[in-house]
Amino acid sequence: MDLLGSGREADVYALDEYRVLRRYRRGDDASGEAAVMSYLAGHGFPVPRVHAVDGPDMIMERLDGPTMAGAFQAGALTVPDGAEILADLHHRLHELPARLSPAPGDRVLHRDLHPENVMLTSRGPVVIDWHNAAEGPAALDVCLTAIIMAQVVADGTHPQAAAAAEFLTGFLARIGDGPLSALGDAIAVRRADPSLSPAEAARLADTVTPLIRAAWPSPDPA
């Protein structure tokens, strides 16, 4: 098998022209992620088609096209267009009922929905990497995306910091008026992400909260 790419938790191998194998290096069970993806696909939300699951291995549709982040870097996608696409994906995802939770306000949450996890394919944008999916209020998902983008903005050495600032403002404008009451909970979720260093996690509230509040079109007074 040819290695196509590696993420924080999994490696992706080409099986043939139409399928890939995604394998979790720590042996995580992929069945829950596959169940979420199959549920969303059944409701018309754009995710890779799942063919089979066996423990840490998931065989999925092989997608064509670049990630949204790659398209930005190649000059094939403008920041405003990318912000529009990501906001639309949030709206479409959060219009769907939760898969398991009986709470009327709960929705399926990706919890890591940013330009690296959107593929711009011949059938349109497709959201990948559902390992962190959960259920809860849609505002939590929106705030997590905002936090991830604000972390790039706050890193003055990042080559995409300026573009991320424009993206953050455009994304929040297209999301529309929304309460920031979920921001504290989203900070806590992001702080628990093992990919962050202790120093990064400790700085989250101080570095990203002001950026998000400043960029939000109609921030809550709270």
C-alpha positions as CSV (number, residue, x, y, z in Angstrom):
1,M,0.0,0.0,0.0
2,D,1.2,3.5,-0.8
3,L,1.1,6.0,2.1
4,L,-0.9,9.1,1.0
5,G,-0.7,11.1,4.2
6,S,-0.4,11.1,8.0
7,G,-2.3,13.1,10.5
8,R,-2.0,13.5,14.2
9,E,-3.6,10.1,14.9
10,A,-3.9,8.1,11.7
11,D,-2.2,7.2,8.4
12,V,-4.0,7.0,5.1
13,Y,-3.0,4.5,2.5
14,A,-4.1,4.1,-1.1
15,L,-5.8,0.8,-1.8
16,D,-6.8,1.5,-5.4
17,E,-8.2,4.3,-7.6
18,Y,-11.4,4.5,-5.6
19,R,-10.6,3.5,-2.0
20,V,-8.2,4.4,0.8
21,L,-7.5,2.7,4.2
22,R,-7.4,5.0,7.2
23,R,-5.6,3.3,10.1
24,Y,-5.3,4.7,13.6
25,R,-1.8,4.3,14.9
26,R,-2.8,3.8,18.6
27,G,-5.4,1.1,17.7
28,D,-8.5,3.3,18.3
29,D,-11.8,1.7,17.3
30,A,-13.0,3.4,14.1
31,S,-16.6,2.0,14.3
32,G,-18.0,5.0,16.1
33,E,-16.6,7.4,13.6
34,A,-17.9,5.3,10.8
35,A,-21.4,5.2,12.3
36,V,-21.4,9.0,12.5
37,M,-20.2,9.3,8.9
38,S,-22.8,6.8,7.6
39,Y,-25.5,8.7,9.5
40,L,-24.5,12.0,8.0
41,A,-24.2,10.5,4.5
42,G,-27.8,9.2,4.8
43,H,-28.9,12.7,5.5
44,G,-27.1,14.1,2.5
45,F,-24.2,15.7,4.3
46,P,-20.9,15.5,2.3
47,V,-18.6,13.0,3.9
48,P,-16.4,10.2,2.5
49,R,-18.4,7.0,1.8
50,V,-17.4,4.3,4.3
51,H,-17.0,0.8,2.7
52,A,-15.9,-1.2,5.7
53,V,-14.6,-1.0,9.3
54,D,-12.4,-3.4,11.3
55,G,-11.1,-2.1,14.6
56,P,-8.6,0.7,13.9
57,D,-9.0,0.3,10.1
58,M,-11.6,2.1,8.0
59,I,-11.9,1.7,4.2
60,M,-13.3,4.8,2.7
61,E,-13.9,6.6,-0.6
62,R,-10.8,8.0,-2.1
63,L,-11.4,11.7,-2.6
64,D,-10.0,13.9,-5.4
65,G,-9.0,17.5,-5.1
66,P,-7.0,19.5,-2.5
67,T,-7.8,20.4,1.0
68,M,-9.3,23.9,1.5
69,A,-6.0,24.9,3.1
70,G,-4.1,23.6,0.1
71,A,-6.3,25.5,-2.3
72,F,-5.7,28.8,-0.4
73,Q,-1.9,28.2,-0.6
74,A,-2.1,27.5,-4.3
75,G,-4.1,30.6,-5.0
76,A,-7.0,28.5,-6.3
77,L,-9.5,29.7,-3.6
78,T,-10.0,33.2,-2.1
79,V,-10.4,33.7,1.6
80,P,-13.9,35.1,1.3
81,D,-15.0,32.1,-0.8
82,G,-13.4,29.7,1.7
83,A,-15.2,31.4,4.6
84,E,-18.5,31.1,2.8
85,I,-17.9,27.4,2.2
86,L,-17.0,26.6,5.8
87,A,-19.9,28.6,7.2
88,D,-22.3,26.8,4.8
89,L,-21.0,23.5,6.0
90,H,-21.6,24.4,9.6
91,H,-25.2,25.5,8.7
92,R,-25.9,22.3,6.8
93,L,-24.4,20.1,9.5
94,H,-26.3,21.8,12.3
95,E,-29.6,21.7,10.5
96,L,-29.6,17.9,11.0
97,P,-31.0,16.2,14.1
98,A,-28.5,14.5,16.5
99,R,-28.0,10.8,15.9
100,L,-28.2,9.7,19.5
101,S,-29.1,12.6,21.9
102,P,-32.8,13.1,22.6
103,A,-32.2,16.8,23.6
104,P,-34.0,18.9,21.0
105,G,-31.2,21.4,20.7
106,D,-28.4,18.9,20.3
107,R,-26.7,18.4,16.9
108,V,-23.8,16.3,15.5
109,L,-20.6,18.3,16.1
110,H,-17.4,17.8,14.1
111,R,-15.3,19.7,16.7
112,D,-12.4,20.1,14.4
113,L,-13.9,21.7,11.3
114,H,-11.3,23.9,9.7
115,P,-9.7,24.3,6.3
116,E,-7.4,21.3,6.7
117,N,-10.4,19.0,7.2
118,V,-12.4,20.1,4.1
119,M,-11.6,18.5,0.7
120,L,-12.6,20.5,-2.4
121,T,-13.6,17.6,-4.6
122,S,-15.3,17.2,-8.0
123,R,-18.5,16.5,-6.1
124,G,-18.1,19.6,-4.0
125,P,-16.7,20.3,-0.5
126,V,-16.4,17.1,1.6
127,V,-15.7,17.1,5.4
128,I,-13.1,14.6,6.6
129,D,-11.7,13.4,9.9
130,W,-14.7,12.8,12.2
131,H,-12.6,11.3,15.0
132,N,-13.5,14.0,17.5
133,A,-17.2,14.0,16.6
134,A,-19.7,14.4,19.4
135,E,-23.2,15.8,20.0
136,G,-24.2,19.0,21.7
137,P,-25.2,22.6,20.9
138,A,-24.2,23.9,17.5
139,A,-22.6,27.0,19.0
140,L,-19.9,24.8,20.5
141,D,-18.9,23.6,17.1
142,V,-18.8,27.2,15.7
143,C,-16.7,28.4,18.6
144,L,-14.2,25.6,18.2
145,T,-13.7,26.5,14.6
146,A,-13.2,30.1,15.6
147,I,-10.7,29.1,18.3
148,I,-8.7,27.0,15.9
149,M,-8.5,29.9,13.4
150,A,-7.8,32.5,16.2
151,Q,-4.8,30.3,17.3
152,V,-3.3,30.8,13.8
153,V,-4.0,34.5,14.0
154,A,-2.3,34.7,17.4
155,D,0.8,33.0,16.2
156,G,2.7,35.9,14.7
157,T,5.3,33.6,13.1
158,H,2.7,31.5,11.2
159,P,2.9,32.3,7.4
160,Q,-1.0,32.2,7.2
161,A,-1.6,34.5,10.2
162,A,-2.9,37.4,8.1
163,A,-5.1,35.2,5.9
164,A,-6.4,33.5,9.0
165,A,-7.5,36.8,10.5
166,E,-9.4,37.7,7.4
167,F,-10.9,34.2,7.3
168,L,-12.0,34.4,11.0
169,T,-13.8,37.7,10.4
170,G,-15.4,36.4,7.2
171,F,-16.5,33.1,8.7
172,L,-18.1,34.7,11.8
173,A,-19.9,37.3,9.6
174,R,-21.4,34.5,7.5
175,I,-22.4,32.4,10.6
176,G,-24.5,35.4,11.6
177,D,-25.5,36.6,15.0
178,G,-24.8,34.0,17.6
179,P,-24.3,33.9,21.3
180,L,-20.7,33.5,22.6
181,S,-22.0,31.7,25.7
182,A,-20.4,28.5,24.3
183,L,-16.9,30.1,24.0
184,G,-15.9,29.1,27.5
185,D,-17.0,25.5,27.0
186,A,-15.2,25.4,23.6
187,I,-12.0,26.7,25.2
188,A,-12.2,23.8,27.7
189,V,-12.6,21.3,24.9
190,R,-9.7,22.7,22.9
191,R,-7.5,22.9,26.0
192,A,-8.0,19.2,26.5
193,D,-6.7,18.4,23.0
194,P,-3.6,16.3,23.4
195,S,-2.0,17.9,20.3
196,L,-1.6,21.2,22.2
197,S,1.5,21.8,24.4
198,P,0.8,22.7,28.0
199,A,1.9,26.3,27.2
200,E,-0.4,26.6,24.3
201,A,-3.3,25.2,26.3
202,A,-2.6,27.6,29.2
203,R,-2.6,30.6,26.8
204,L,-5.8,29.7,25.0
205,A,-8.3,31.9,26.9
206,D,-6.0,34.9,27.0
207,T,-4.9,34.8,23.4
208,V,-7.9,33.7,21.4
209,T,-10.9,35.1,23.3
210,P,-10.2,38.7,22.6
211,L,-9.6,38.0,18.9
212,I,-12.9,36.1,18.6
213,R,-14.9,38.7,20.5
214,A,-13.4,41.5,18.3
215,A,-14.2,39.6,15.1
216,W,-17.7,38.5,15.9
217,P,-20.2,40.8,14.2
218,S,-22.7,41.1,17.1
219,P,-20.9,39.8,20.2
220,D,-22.8,39.1,23.4
221,P,-22.2,41.6,26.2
222,A,-21.6,38.7,28.6
